[in-house]
Amino acid sequence: MAYDTLQEYVADLERRGELVRIKEPLDPYLEISALADLAVKAGGPALLVEAPRGSQYPVLVNAFGTQERAWRAVGGADPQEVVARLSALLRLRPPAGLREAFSTLARAAGVARLAPRRVAHGPCQEVVEPEPCLSSLPILHCWPEDAGRFLTLPMVFSRHPETGQRNVGMYRMQVYDERTTGMHWHPHKVGAAHYRAYQARGERMPVAVALGGDPALIYSATAPLPEGFDEMLLAGWLRGRRVEMVRCRTCELEVPAGAEFVLEGYVEPGELRVEGPFGDHTGYYSPPAPYPVFHLTCLTRRRQPIYPATVVGRPPMEDCYLGKITERLFLPLLQLVLPEVVDLNLPVEGIFHNLALVSIRKAYPGHAYQVMHALWGMGQFAFTKVIAVFDQEVNVQDWGEAVWRLGNNIDPERDVQVVRGPVDILNHAAPQPGFGSKMGIDATRKWPEEGFARQWPADVTTTAQARERAQQVWQGILGQEAGR
């Protein structure tokens, strides 16, 4: 099923017994985040903190805290069905590259009717605060060494000043005071590109921040889409119907009509302020650095809103389950460009941009190197610190099998390649922010054409007949054990 609002999603979680209401007071300073950390690591329910200290608005955390819940939140209780739908759309006209793959999706039959549409009114503007102020919101201070309170689940809306193309990204926002926050735009992000365009023109940049709404919208804001592809179209496709948008009260930007809160404001070109440290999804504190400043000019909300938040830190956390959705959805797109790719695993322990395990149908000498370099040339795969490539029969989703093959199949001097280039800003091991080295590992079996003169050994396994007989006997043993 799909949800129109966060309120609908919360009600459905409660009907399913997947939501717990916390009635005792909890402090947004450390206490709520500590509880959220316990809940997600235990595979526990979503939590609605009804009485956060210092605010009248309840806080929702751990809303995406299991893989099943995360898929249901984006409108796809059956992940294979969602992936199959995407694959069917893309087969209408095979694209030449990843960017064209998204364009194909946008043009595909039936998708145009899912484009966002503007409506005159929306619940997100039921109340317009006469004096916009962030202190009324139960914004979390997540970890002890964080520089302050952070908006952790904001959907940040902007438009390019020349093309008018919309971008929706999820960029954390540190609260400086009642009217200003940081805007954590990494230089590789589309929001940062929009900011640079406004800065080149010497113009103030309108920005709107939506909190809450249909959970498919929240996911779409995290998806690594290419510049120019509207995240609201992806959300419409996921939920199977258009996203309704309303015009902001103080600028031309549009925001989801069903959001819980909307913060309207601007970013002044050239104005920077130190942001951080922040306990990040790497499990380490990201260091302080200068970032643009968001100025709040208007705050609108529902009459009875829910404040949505997430807590990132050492995995597994909620963002891991959203990231796994991206892994599954983007695999068909990746396979259109690299059809030799069989499967892809971005382990949650690898923080997605640190490690990728890829299985391929190896067709020629050096094929593994061709694939790893192709991946480094695709969007946010450019930041992948380690890519390990395996043969097609290796189940890269099985961490134990992948490590077994990796340990056995490589000669480090021959099969490891180190290159330099852009890396993730959060890569604290890089010699400087945003630039460092990446490693490719060829864990496929080696061919004579690749200079391997020895005979590659066969896997140790029994015959099909012996295995079938053993399984028959084993089932009998299990039956005897169960009867005791």
C-alpha positions in Angstrom: 0.0 0.0 0.0 1.0 3.6 -0.4 0.5 6.4 2.1 -0.5 10.0 1.5 0.9 11.4 4.7 3.1 10.6 7.6 0.0 10.5 9.8 -1.4 7.7 7.7 1.8 5.8 8.0 1.9 6.2 11.8 -1.7 5.0 12.0 -0.9 1.9 9.9 2.2 1.1 12.0 0.0 1.2 15.1 -2.7 -1.1 13.6 0.1 -3.6 12.8 1.5 -3.4 16.3 4.7 -1.8 15.0 4.5 1.4 17.0 4.9 2.1 20.6 3.7 5.4 22.2 6.1 6.7 24.9 4.1 8.7 27.3 6.7 9.5 29.9 8.7 12.7 29.3 12.0 12.2 27.3 14.6 14.9 26.7 15.5 15.7 23.0 19.0 16.2 24.5 20.5 12.7 24.1 17.6 10.7 25.7 15.4 10.3 22.6 18.4 9.4 20.4 19.7 6.9 23.0 16.3 5.2 23.0 16.1 5.2 19.2 19.6 3.6 19.0 18.5 0.8 21.3 15.3 0.3 19.3 16.8 0.1 15.8 19.6 -2.3 16.9 17.1 -4.6 18.5 14.9 -4.6 15.4 12.2 -2.9 17.5 9.1 -0.9 16.7 8.7 2.7 15.7 8.5 5.1 18.6 6.2 8.0 19.1 7.5 10.1 22.0 4.4 12.0 23.0 5.9 14.2 25.7 9.3 15.5 24.6 10.6 18.0 27.1 10.3 21.6 25.9 7.9 21.0 23.1 4.2 20.3 22.5 4.9 18.2 19.4 5.4 14.4 19.5 8.6 13.0 18.0 8.6 10.0 15.7 11.8 7.9 15.5 12.7 4.5 14.1 10.0 4.7 11.6 12.2 2.9 9.0 13.9 0.7 11.6 13.6 -2.7 9.8 14.0 -3.7 6.2 10.4 -4.9 5.9 9.1 -1.7 7.4 11.3 0.5 5.2 10.0 -1.2 2.0 6.4 -0.9 3.2 7.0 2.8 3.9 7.9 3.5 0.3 4.9 1.7 -1.0 6.4 -1.6 -1.8 5.7 -4.4 0.7 7.1 -6.8 -1.9 10.6 -5.6 -3.0 10.8 -7.9 -5.9 7.5 -6.5 -7.3 8.9 -2.9 -7.1 12.1 -3.9 -8.8 10.2 -5.8 -11.5 8.0 -2.8 -12.2 11.1 -0.6 -12.6 12.8 -3.1 -14.9 9.7 -3.4 -17.1 9.6 0.4 -17.5 13.2 0.5 -18.5 12.9 -2.3 -21.0 10.5 -0.1 -23.1 13.6 1.5 -24.7 17.0 0.5 -23.4 19.0 3.6 -22.5 22.6 4.2 -23.4 23.7 5.3 -20.0 22.7 5.8 -16.4 21.5 9.4 -17.0 19.4 8.3 -20.0 18.0 5.4 -17.9 16.4 8.0 -15.6 15.2 10.0 -18.6 13.6 6.8 -20.0 11.9 6.2 -16.7 10.5 9.8 -16.8 9.2 9.4 -20.3 7.9 5.9 -20.0 4.2 5.1 -20.6 2.1 5.9 -17.6 4.8 7.8 -15.7 3.9 11.3 -16.9 0.6 11.0 -15.0 2.6 10.5 -11.8 4.4 13.9 -12.1 3.8 16.2 -9.1 0.9 18.7 -9.4 0.2 22.0 -7.6 -2.9 22.4 -5.5 -4.2 25.5 -3.9 -4.2 24.4 -0.3 -2.5 21.8 1.9 -2.5 20.6 5.5 1.1 21.8 5.8 -0.2 25.4 5.9 -3.1 25.0 8.3 -1.2 27.1 10.7 1.2 29.9 9.8 3.3 30.9 12.8 3.2 34.7 13.4 6.8 34.6 14.6 8.8 31.8 13.0 11.0 30.2 15.6 12.8 26.9 15.8 12.8 26.7 19.5 9.3 25.3 19.6 10.4 22.2 17.7 11.7 19.1 19.6 14.9 19.1 17.5 17.3 16.3 18.7 20.8 16.7 20.1 21.8 13.2 19.2 25.3 12.5 20.5 27.3 14.0 23.4 30.0 15.7 21.2 27.5 17.0 18.6 27.9 20.8 18.2 24.2 21.3 19.0 20.7 20.3 17.9 20.3 19.0 14.3 17.4 18.6 11.9 18.1 15.0 10.8 15.3 14.2 8.4 14.7 17.5 6.4 13.7 17.5 2.8 15.5 20.5 1.4 13.9 22.0 -1.7 15.6 24.3 -4.2 15.6 25.3 -7.9 18.4 26.1 -10.3 18.2 29.8 -11.0 18.6 29.4 -14.7 17.0 26.0 -15.6 14.4 26.1 -12.9 15.0 22.4 -12.3 14.0 21.3 -8.8 16.2 19.4 -6.4 15.1 17.7 -3.2 17.9 16.5 -1.0 18.3 15.4 2.6 21.0 17.6 4.2 21.4 17.8 7.9 20.9 21.2 9.5 22.6 22.4 12.7 20.5 24.8 14.7 22.5 28.0 15.5 19.7 30.0 17.0 15.9 30.5 16.7 16.2 31.7 13.1 19.3 30.2 11.6 20.8 26.8 10.8 23.7 25.3 8.9 23.1 23.8 5.5 25.3 20.8 5.1 25.7 20.7 1.3 28.7 18.5 0.3 30.3 20.0 -2.8 29.3 17.0 -4.9 25.6 17.3 -4.1 23.0 19.0 -6.4 21.9 21.4 -3.7 25.5 22.7 -3.5 25.5 23.1 -7.3 22.3 25.2 -7.1 24.0 27.3 -4.3 27.1 27.9 -6.5 24.9 29.0 -9.4 23.2 31.6 -7.2 26.5 32.6 -5.8 27.9 33.2 -9.3 24.9 35.5 -10.0 25.3 37.3 -6.7 21.7 36.4 -5.8 20.0 35.2 -2.6 18.9 31.6 -2.9 15.3 30.6 -1.8 15.2 27.4 0.2 12.3 25.5 1.7 12.5 22.6 4.1 9.7 20.1 4.5 9.5 17.9 7.6 7.4 14.8 7.3 4.9 13.8 4.6 4.4 10.6 2.7 7.4 8.3 3.7 8.0 7.7 0.0 8.9 11.4 -0.3 11.3 11.0 2.6 13.0 8.1 0.9 13.1 9.9 -2.5 15.0 12.8 -0.9 17.8 10.4 0.0 18.0 8.7 -3.4 21.2 9.4 -5.4 19.4 10.7 -8.5 21.3 12.4 -11.3 20.9 16.2 -11.5 17.8 17.2 -13.3 15.6 14.2 -12.4 12.8 15.3 -10.1 12.7 13.4 -6.8 9.0 14.1 -6.6 8.5 12.1 -9.8 10.3 9.1 -8.2 8.1 9.4 -5.2 5.0 9.5 -7.4 6.1 6.4 -9.2 6.8 4.6 -5.9 3.5 5.4 -4.4 1.5 5.0 -7.6 0.0 8.5 -7.6 1.0 12.1 -7.9 2.6 14.1 -5.1 0.5 17.2 -4.4 2.5 20.3 -3.9 1.6 23.8 -2.6 3.4 27.1 -3.2 5.3 28.4 -0.3 4.0 31.5 1.4 7.1 33.7 0.9 8.7 32.3 -2.2 8.0 30.5 -5.5 9.2 27.1 -4.3 6.7 24.3 -3.9 6.6 21.8 -1.0 4.5 18.7 -0.4 1.0 19.6 0.7 0.9 16.8 3.2 4.1 17.7 5.1 4.0 18.2 8.9 6.1 21.3 9.1 7.6 23.7 6.4 10.5 26.0 7.0 10.8 28.7 4.4 13.8 30.9 4.1 17.0 31.7 2.1 20.7 31.2 1.9 22.9 34.2 1.4 25.7 33.7 -1.2 29.1 33.8 0.4 27.8 33.6 4.0 29.5 30.6 5.7 29.6 29.4 9.3 31.3 26.6 11.1 29.0 23.5 11.3 29.7 20.3 13.3 31.0 18.2 14.7 28.2 15.7 14.3 27.9 12.0 15.1 27.5 10.7 11.6 26.3 7.5 9.8 30.0 6.4 9.6 29.8 5.7 13.3 32.4 8.5 13.9 32.0 12.3 14.4 32.4 14.3 11.3 34.6 17.3 12.0 33.6 20.9 12.0 33.8 22.8 8.7 32.3 26.0 7.1 29.0 25.6 5.4 26.3 28.0 4.1 23.7 29.4 6.5 19.9 29.0 6.2 17.8 31.9 7.4 14.2 31.1 8.5 11.6 33.6 7.4 8.3 31.6 7.7 7.2 28.5 9.5 3.9 26.7 8.6 2.6 23.4 10.0 -0.4 21.2 10.5 -2.7 21.8 13.4 -1.5 18.7 15.1 1.8 17.8 13.6 4.3 15.0 14.3 8.0 15.9 14.3 9.9 13.3 12.3 13.5 12.5 13.2 16.2 9.9 12.6 19.4 9.1 14.4 22.5 8.1 12.5 25.6 6.5 14.0 27.3 3.1 14.1 25.4 0.7 11.9 22.8 -0.7 11.7 20.6 2.4 11.9 17.5 3.5 10.0 19.5 4.9 7.1 21.0 1.5 6.4 17.5 0.1 5.5 16.7 3.1 3.3 20.1 2.6 1.6 19.4 -1.0 0.9 16.2 0.1 -0.9 18.5 2.2 -3.1 20.8 -0.8 -3.7 17.9 -2.9 -5.0 16.2 -0.2 -7.0 19.3 1.0 -8.7 20.6 -2.5 -9.7 18.3 -2.7 -12.8 19.6 0.7 -13.8 23.2 -0.4 -13.3 22.6 -3.5 -15.3 21.3 -1.6 -18.3 24.7 0.2 -18.5 26.8 -2.8 -17.4 24.8 -5.9 -18.4 27.5 -8.2 -17.1 26.7 -7.3 -13.5 24.8 -10.1 -11.8 24.3 -8.7 -8.4 25.5 -5.9 -6.1 25.9 -5.7 -2.3 26.6 -2.5 -0.4 27.1 -3.9 3.1 25.6 -1.7 5.9 28.9 -2.2 7.8 30.7 -0.6 4.8 28.5 2.6 5.1 27.6 2.1 1.4 30.3 4.4 0.1 33.1 2.4 1.7 32.6 -1.0 0.2 30.8 -2.6 -2.8 30.7 -6.3 -3.6 29.9 -7.0 -7.2 29.4 -10.3 -9.1 29.8 -10.4 -12.9 29.6 -12.7 -15.9 33.3 -12.6 -16.7 33.8 -12.6 -20.4 37.4 -11.5 -21.1 40.7 -10.9 -19.4 40.7 -7.9 -17.2 36.9 -7.7 -17.2 36.9 -7.2 -13.4 39.0 -4.1 -13.8 36.8 -2.7 -16.5 33.7 -3.1 -14.2 35.3 -1.4 -11.2 36.5 1.6 -13.3 33.1 1.9 -14.9 31.5 2.0 -11.5 33.9 4.7 -10.3 32.7 6.7 -13.2 29.0 6.5 -12.3 27.5 9.2 -10.0 28.0 8.5 -6.3 29.8 5.3 -7.0 32.8 7.6 -7.5 33.1 7.8 -3.7 33.3 4.0 -3.2 36.4 3.3 -1.3 36.7 -0.4 -2.0 35.2 -2.4 -4.9 35.6 -6.2 -4.9 34.5 -8.1 -8.1 33.5 -11.7 -8.0 32.5 -14.4 -10.5 28.8 -14.8 -11.3 28.2 -17.9 -9.1 29.3 -16.1 -5.9 26.4 -14.9 -3.7 27.7 -11.4 -2.8 24.7 -11.1 -0.4 26.3 -13.8 1.7 29.0 -12.0 3.6 30.6 -15.3 4.7 30.8 -16.6 1.2 32.2 -13.3 -0.2 35.0 -13.2 2.4 35.8 -16.8 1.8 36.2 -16.2 -2.0 38.0 -12.9 -1.4 40.6 -14.6 0.9 41.2 -17.5 -1.4 41.1 -15.9 -4.8 43.4 -12.9 -4.6 47.1 -12.4 -4.8 47.4 -8.9 -3.3 50.3 -7.8 -5.5 48.5 -8.9 -8.7 44.8 -8.4 -8.0 44.7 -5.2 -6.0 44.6 -1.8 -7.8 44.8 1.6 -6.1 43.6 4.7 -7.9 43.2 8.3 -6.8 40.2 10.6 -7.1 37.2 12.1 -5.3 36.1 10.4 -2.1 33.2 11.0 0.2 33.6 14.1 2.4 32.9 12.0 5.4 35.9 9.7 4.7 38.0 10.8 7.7 40.9 8.5 6.7 41.5 10.4 3.5 44.6 12.7 3.6 42.4 15.7 2.8 38.6 16.2 2.7 37.0 14.9 -0.5 40.2 13.6 -2.2 42.1 10.4 -1.7 42.6 6.9 -2.9 40.3 4.0 -3.8 41.0 0.3 -4.1 39.7 -2.3 -6.6 40.0 -6.0 -5.9 39.8 -8.7 -8.6 38.4 -11.7 -6.7 37.4 -13.6 -9.8 39.2 -16.9 -10.8 42.2 -16.1 -12.9 42.5 -17.1 -16.5 45.7 -18.1 -18.5 45.1 -15.0 -20.6 45.6 -13.0 -17.5 49.1 -14.5 -17.0 48.0 -17.3 -14.6 50.0 -20.3 -15.5 48.9 -22.7 -12.8 45.7 -24.8 -12.7 42.8 -23.1 -10.8 41.5 -25.6 -8.3 37.9 -26.8 -8.2 35.5 -26.1 -5.3 35.3 -28.9 -2.7 31.7 -30.3 -3.1 30.0 -33.6 -3.1 27.9 -35.2 -5.9 24.2 -34.4 -6.5 23.3 -38.0 -5.8 25.1 -38.1 -2.4 23.7 -34.7 -1.5 20.1 -35.8 -2.2 20.6 -39.0 -0.2 22.1 -37.1 2.7 19.2 -34.6 2.7 16.7 -37.5 3.0 18.6 -39.0 5.9 19.0 -35.5 7.5 15.2 -34.9 7.3 14.7 -38.1 9.2 17.1 -37.1 11.9 15.3 -33.7 12.3 12.0 -35.6 12.6 13.4 -37.8 15.4 14.8 -34.8 17.2 11.5 -32.9 17.0 9.6 -36.0 18.4 11.7 -36.1 21.5 
